[in-house]
Amino acid sequence: MTRIKESPSALSVKSVVKAEAPEEWKSGLTNPRVGAKVYRMSKAEILDEILKLTPEERDEIRQKLDDLDDDSLTPEQWALVDARMEAHRRDPASAIPWEEFDARLKRRLGE
């Protein structure tokens, strides 16, 4: 059974504690910062272990992964989007159909 607990390190590193680690994990490395054994797991092993977690634990992992993939816009980029949307609201006739845009772009790129 896998359970996640807070480690005593100042970095608040989460460590995975295995009740009985498989033999192939015994060659793991010791992390001197937290005094814990670090085991290497294959992607397949990780996916198998995820299935054993509670919905709350899986949600925590999902949120952490979402944080890693955070590709949201910067405030400056949002300001540009807002300015362009406002320009469109003021003059909707300035917009062109996708097909026309695509044709212009292909001509510009020499395609």
Secondary structure, DSSP 8 states (H G I E B T S, - for coil): -EEEEE-SSTT--EEEEESS--GGGTT-EEETTTTEEE----HHHHHHHHTTS-HHHHHHHHHHHHHHT-----HHHHHHHHHHHHHHHH-GGG---HHHHHHHHHHHHT-
